[in-house]
Amino acid sequence: VQTVELYERSFRLYIEPHLGKMPLQSITPLAIQGAYAKLIEGPKAVAPQTVKNAHTALRSCLKQAVRWRQLPFNPASDVDLPKKLGEQAKIRSFTPDQALAFLLACRRRRLGWVLMFALASGARPGEYLALLWSDIDFAAGTVRIERTIVWPKGGGWHFDTPKTRKSGRTISLPAAVLEELRQHRVRQLEHKEFLGKDWKSQHDLVFTDTKGNAIYERHLTTRTFKLVLKDAGLPMDFRLYDLRHACATLLLVANVQPKVVAERLGHASVTQTLDTYSHVLPALEHKA
């Protein structure tokens, strides 16, 4: 749902103003190229990733036009994206020392251990905030990723299917994280009994606020994550999602097989993992 909303917004803001009034047959590769140039070089220049999102939406629409025989070919397929789009986005991660400082700082905040879980598991924020207690197997020491949480613009939230087929996966958890989960389960049940009818959650969520509501990702960032970064003396431009990158990078540096890391992250292939974390490869080559 969030991906659809992203592409709809990208199409409305960046494609329609430039190409929306043109006849379908007049949308040529040159016309598309000119539109992208205006987006990148215009007075209100947009980020390269924004152009990429707009291009993905346009290409999908024109692909359907080809299927309906309204166009002989997809003109978006012959467009050269700005060179900056070919550059890999910078991956932010922790060094081992930074990770240790981060974990120690997490213990000073009420929801800090949620961040500890994020770093240990490598799960996406939408995945670990959607976890139910039934997803955790304490005997096996694992957690099952089966859903993601979505916050539509209109308010409220709901569960959705994972991002890709590979996103549904089982992750092994460190003993320390499992122990934190056990203690949290006891505290949560005691607090739930204390609140009684004031406990808001209709789902058996692992991570909740003090009233049982699902945790909003933005609130977790501003009210806990940024404070933990400050406590740990780490750069404030780290993003919540970078905990996933940190997990992968630290595992690769620790000589964990890329195939294992790929399965932990829910990547479609090992190639995706190696491409994403190519910045780690020189260090691995030197160590080899």
Secondary structure, DSSP 8 states (H G I E B T S, - for coil): -HHHHHHHHHIIIIIHHHHTTS-GGG--HHHHHHHHHHHHHSTT---HHHHHHHHHHHHHHHHHHHHTTSSSS-GGGG----GGGGS--------HHHHHHHHHHHTTSTTHHHHHHHHHH---HHHHTT-BGGGEETTTTEEEE--EEE--TTS--EEE--SSGGG-EEEE--HHHHHHHHHHHHHHHHHHHHHGGG---SS-BSSB-TTS-B--HHHHIIIIIHHHHHHHT--TT--TTHHHHHHHHHHHHTT--HHHHHHHHT-S-HHHHHHHTGGGHHHHHHH-
